[in-house]
Amino acid sequence: MTVLARTIEATRRYGDVLALDRVTLDIRAGELVGLLGPNGAGKSTLINLFVGLRRPTSGTVELLGGSPQDPAMRRGIGMTPQETGLPESLRVSEIVDVVSAHFPERADKGELLARFGLGDLARRQVGGLSGGQKRRLAVALAFAGKPRLVFLDEPTTGLDVEARRALWDGIRSFHEDGGTVLLTSHYLEEIEALAQRVVVVGHGQVLADDTVRAVREIVGVRRVSLVADDLPELPGVLGTERADGRISLVTTDPDRLVVELVRSGTPFSGLEIRPTTLEEAFLAITSKETAHV
């Protein structure tokens, strides 16, 4: 598939801080890629390199076959950063007009607003919108210029469940029409719901790059769930939760854990072992990386 954006051994420093460390990554046409990582992992820095807001300290960044610094290349993309400021006195429809005017092609305003649940707010001043409505507008604006590639940095931060799912539908619609999306999120269920490919970053490096299912399998993490009054210290446990009378253990070696549990003589019942969620896999990847560092 055609590569729309690419970094090759890209490093970015802010003084003594190493934000990205020799990252090589391709974003191909038609993909919906989820970028995961804790705060400070380098997610926003990576997006800023792709869209030309920052230059790499070393290495190469390509956008739509050219340089991210070239305005002609940037007219083929859309972006919603983590924080946006919009003129309070302008109406929603006027904001869309202003942004659309920067692009050679424009999305149909009515369709765009409807796609993101803003159709009834076209004549509302931005200052009269709720925080969630402003965020939906900020995301909608990323699609105003009929982009080939959209970068969304924490697009649903601050939204309630209903608004978040409405935004998901808008993103999916763009992707189903052939668009390409790279999005970051702290909501791991969001990545599971939307993304076909998951890139996990930590300490400025790519820790995993594969499908959601493959990322789980890479770390080999399983959830062991059982009923017990208390448990001894067991090997290979990455995390423990108690809920509804059950104890859940996240582990990379469920067989060894169960063997040691039986050997300990601890009474238990209702033993279940299942694959992890993406969140559990993510925690395992990042905890392994932290231990390695």
C-alpha positions as CSV (number, residue, x, y, z in Angstrom):
1,M,0.0,0.0,0.0
2,T,1.0,3.6,-0.6
3,V,2.9,5.2,2.4
4,L,1.3,8.5,3.2
5,A,3.5,9.5,6.1
6,R,6.9,8.1,7.3
7,T,9.6,8.6,9.9
8,I,13.0,7.1,9.4
9,E,15.3,7.0,12.4
10,A,13.6,10.2,13.7
11,T,15.0,11.6,16.9
12,R,13.6,14.7,18.7
13,R,15.2,16.4,21.7
14,Y,14.0,19.2,23.8
15,G,17.2,20.4,25.5
16,D,18.3,17.4,27.6
17,V,15.0,15.6,27.2
18,L,14.9,12.8,24.5
19,A,11.3,12.8,23.4
20,L,11.8,10.4,20.4
21,D,14.6,8.0,19.9
22,R,15.3,6.8,16.4
23,V,11.7,6.0,15.5
24,T,10.9,4.4,12.2
25,L,7.2,4.2,11.3
26,D,5.1,4.1,8.2
27,I,1.4,5.2,7.9
28,R,-0.1,3.6,4.8
29,A,-3.1,4.6,2.8
30,G,-6.4,3.3,4.1
31,E,-5.2,2.5,7.6
32,L,-6.7,3.4,10.9
33,V,-3.8,3.4,13.3
34,G,-4.1,3.8,17.1
35,L,-1.1,5.3,18.9
36,L,-0.9,4.3,22.5
37,G,1.5,5.2,25.3
38,P,1.7,6.9,28.7
39,N,2.1,10.6,29.2
40,G,5.6,11.7,28.0
41,A,5.9,8.6,25.8
42,G,6.3,10.8,22.6
43,K,2.9,10.4,21.0
44,S,2.2,14.2,20.5
45,T,5.8,14.8,19.5
46,L,5.5,12.2,16.8
47,I,2.3,13.7,15.4
48,N,3.9,17.2,15.5
49,L,6.8,15.9,13.3
50,F,4.3,14.3,10.8
51,V,2.3,17.6,10.5
52,G,5.3,19.9,10.3
53,L,4.9,21.7,13.6
54,R,8.3,20.4,14.8
55,R,11.4,19.3,12.9
56,P,13.4,16.2,13.9
57,T,16.7,16.7,15.7
58,S,18.0,14.0,13.4
59,G,16.5,11.5,10.9
60,T,13.9,12.0,8.2
61,V,10.1,12.7,8.2
62,E,8.0,12.4,5.0
63,L,4.4,13.5,4.4
64,L,2.4,12.6,1.3
65,G,5.7,12.1,-0.7
66,G,7.2,15.4,0.3
67,S,8.3,17.4,3.3
68,P,5.9,18.2,6.2
69,Q,7.3,21.8,6.0
70,D,5.8,22.2,2.5
71,P,2.4,23.9,2.6
72,A,1.3,22.0,-0.5
73,M,1.8,18.7,1.4
74,R,0.0,19.9,4.5
75,R,-3.1,20.9,2.5
76,G,-3.6,17.1,2.1
77,I,-4.0,16.5,5.8
78,G,-6.3,17.4,8.7
79,M,-5.4,17.6,12.4
80,T,-7.0,18.0,15.8
81,P,-4.4,18.7,18.5
82,Q,-5.0,18.0,22.2
83,E,-6.0,21.6,22.8
84,T,-7.6,24.0,20.5
85,G,-8.7,27.6,20.8
86,L,-11.6,28.8,18.6
87,P,-12.9,32.4,18.2
88,E,-15.8,32.7,20.7
89,S,-17.8,35.2,18.7
90,L,-17.9,33.3,15.4
91,R,-20.8,30.9,14.7
92,V,-20.1,27.2,14.1
93,S,-20.9,27.5,10.4
94,E,-18.5,30.5,10.1
95,I,-15.7,28.6,11.7
96,V,-16.1,25.8,9.2
97,D,-16.1,28.3,6.4
98,V,-12.8,29.9,7.7
99,V,-11.0,26.6,8.0
100,S,-12.3,25.2,4.7
101,A,-11.1,28.3,2.8
102,H,-7.5,27.2,3.4
103,F,-8.0,24.0,1.3
104,P,-8.4,23.5,-2.5
105,E,-11.3,21.1,-1.8
106,R,-14.0,21.5,0.8
107,A,-16.2,19.0,2.5
108,D,-19.9,19.7,2.3
109,K,-20.6,21.8,5.4
110,G,-24.0,20.3,6.1
111,E,-22.7,16.7,5.8
112,L,-19.7,17.5,7.9
113,L,-21.6,19.0,10.8
114,A,-24.2,16.1,10.6
115,R,-21.4,13.5,10.6
116,F,-20.2,14.8,14.0
117,G,-23.6,15.6,15.5
118,L,-23.4,19.3,15.1
119,G,-26.1,19.9,12.5
120,D,-28.4,21.7,15.0
121,L,-25.6,24.0,16.1
122,A,-24.6,25.6,12.8
123,R,-25.8,29.1,13.9
124,R,-24.7,28.9,17.5
125,Q,-21.8,31.0,18.5
126,V,-18.7,29.1,19.6
127,G,-18.8,30.8,23.0
128,G,-22.2,29.3,23.7
129,L,-21.1,25.7,23.1
130,S,-20.4,23.2,25.9
131,G,-16.9,21.8,26.3
132,G,-18.0,18.6,24.6
133,Q,-19.5,20.4,21.7
134,K,-16.4,22.5,21.2
135,R,-14.3,19.3,21.1
136,R,-16.6,17.7,18.5
137,L,-16.3,20.9,16.4
138,A,-12.5,20.8,16.7
139,V,-12.4,17.2,15.5
140,A,-14.9,18.0,12.7
141,L,-12.6,20.8,11.4
142,A,-9.9,18.2,10.8
143,F,-12.1,16.8,8.0
144,A,-13.1,20.2,6.5
145,G,-10.6,20.2,3.6
146,K,-11.3,16.7,2.3
147,P,-8.0,15.4,3.6
148,R,-6.3,12.1,2.6
149,L,-4.8,11.7,6.0
150,V,-6.1,12.9,9.4
151,F,-4.1,13.1,12.7
152,L,-6.2,13.2,15.9
153,D,-4.4,13.7,19.2
154,E,-6.7,12.6,22.1
155,P,-9.8,13.4,20.1
156,T,-12.4,12.4,22.7
157,T,-10.9,13.9,25.8
158,G,-13.5,15.3,28.0
159,L,-16.5,13.8,26.2
160,D,-19.2,11.7,27.7
161,V,-19.9,8.2,26.5
162,E,-22.6,9.2,24.1
163,A,-20.6,12.0,22.5
164,R,-17.5,9.8,22.3
165,R,-19.4,7.2,20.4
166,A,-20.9,9.8,18.0
167,L,-17.4,10.9,17.3
168,W,-16.3,7.3,16.7
169,D,-19.0,7.0,14.1
170,G,-17.7,10.1,12.3
171,I,-14.2,8.8,12.2
172,R,-15.3,5.4,11.1
173,S,-17.3,6.9,8.3
174,F,-14.3,8.8,7.0
175,H,-12.2,5.7,7.1
176,E,-14.8,3.5,5.4
177,D,-14.8,6.1,2.5
178,G,-11.1,5.4,2.0
179,G,-9.6,8.0,4.4
180,T,-6.5,7.3,6.6
181,V,-6.4,8.1,10.3
182,L,-3.7,8.2,13.0
183,L,-5.2,8.8,16.4
184,T,-3.8,8.8,20.0
185,S,-6.0,8.1,23.0
186,H,-5.8,7.4,26.7
187,Y,-9.1,5.5,26.3
188,L,-7.8,2.0,25.4
189,E,-11.3,0.8,24.6
190,E,-11.4,3.5,22.0
191,I,-8.3,2.0,20.2
192,E,-9.9,-1.4,20.4
193,A,-13.2,-0.1,19.0
194,L,-11.6,1.9,16.1
195,A,-8.1,0.8,15.2
196,Q,-7.0,-2.0,12.9
197,R,-3.3,-1.5,13.8
198,V,-1.8,-0.5,17.2
199,V,1.5,1.2,17.7
200,V,2.6,1.3,21.4
201,V,5.3,3.9,22.2
202,G,7.2,4.3,25.5
203,H,10.3,6.2,26.4
204,G,10.4,7.7,22.9
205,Q,10.6,4.3,21.2
206,V,8.2,2.0,19.4
207,L,7.5,-1.0,21.7
208,A,5.0,-2.8,19.6
209,D,3.4,-2.3,16.1
210,D,0.8,-4.8,15.0
211,T,-2.9,-5.7,15.2
212,V,-4.8,-5.4,18.4
213,R,-4.9,-9.2,18.7
214,A,-1.2,-9.6,17.9
215,V,-0.2,-7.0,20.5
216,R,-2.0,-9.1,23.1
217,E,-0.2,-12.2,21.8
218,I,3.2,-10.5,21.7
219,V,3.3,-10.1,25.4
220,G,1.6,-13.4,26.2
221,V,-0.4,-11.8,29.0
222,R,-3.4,-13.7,30.4
223,R,-5.9,-12.9,33.1
224,V,-6.3,-15.6,35.8
225,S,-9.5,-15.1,37.8
226,L,-10.6,-17.1,40.9
227,V,-12.5,-16.9,44.2
228,A,-10.4,-17.0,47.3
229,D,-10.2,-15.3,50.7
230,D,-6.6,-14.4,50.3
231,L,-3.6,-15.4,48.2
232,P,0.1,-15.9,48.9
233,E,2.8,-14.1,46.8
234,L,2.8,-15.7,43.4
235,P,5.4,-15.5,40.6
236,G,4.9,-13.4,37.4
237,V,2.0,-11.3,38.6
238,L,1.8,-8.0,36.8
239,G,-1.3,-6.7,38.4
240,T,-4.1,-7.7,40.9
241,E,-7.7,-6.7,41.1
242,R,-10.6,-7.6,43.4
243,A,-14.2,-7.2,42.2
244,D,-17.5,-8.9,42.9
245,G,-15.9,-11.5,45.2
246,R,-13.3,-12.5,42.6
247,I,-9.6,-12.0,42.4
248,S,-8.1,-11.3,39.0
249,L,-4.4,-11.7,38.4
250,V,-2.6,-10.5,35.2
251,T,0.3,-12.7,34.4
252,T,2.7,-13.7,31.6
253,D,2.9,-17.3,32.8
254,P,-0.6,-18.6,33.9
255,D,0.5,-22.3,34.0
256,R,3.3,-21.6,36.5
257,L,1.0,-19.3,38.5
258,V,-1.6,-22.0,38.9
259,V,1.0,-24.7,39.8
260,E,2.4,-22.5,42.5
261,L,-1.1,-21.7,43.7
262,V,-1.9,-25.4,44.1
263,R,1.4,-26.1,45.8
264,S,0.7,-23.3,48.4
265,G,-2.4,-25.2,49.6
266,T,-4.5,-22.0,49.3
267,P,-8.2,-22.9,49.0
268,F,-9.8,-21.4,45.9
269,S,-12.6,-22.1,43.4
270,G,-14.0,-20.9,40.1
271,L,-10.6,-20.7,38.3
272,E,-10.8,-19.1,34.8
273,I,-8.0,-18.2,32.4
274,R,-8.6,-15.9,29.4
275,P,-6.8,-13.7,27.0
276,T,-6.1,-10.1,28.0
277,T,-7.8,-6.9,27.0
278,L,-5.6,-4.4,25.1
279,E,-5.3,-2.4,28.3
280,E,-3.7,-5.4,30.1
281,A,-1.4,-6.0,27.1
282,F,-0.4,-2.3,27.1
283,L,0.5,-2.4,30.8
284,A,2.5,-5.5,30.3
285,I,4.5,-4.0,27.4
286,T,5.2,-0.8,29.2
287,S,6.1,-2.5,32.5
288,K,8.6,-4.8,30.7
289,E,10.1,-1.8,29.0
290,T,10.4,0.1,32.3
291,A,12.1,-2.9,33.9
292,H,14.5,-3.2,30.9
293,V,15.4,0.5,31.2
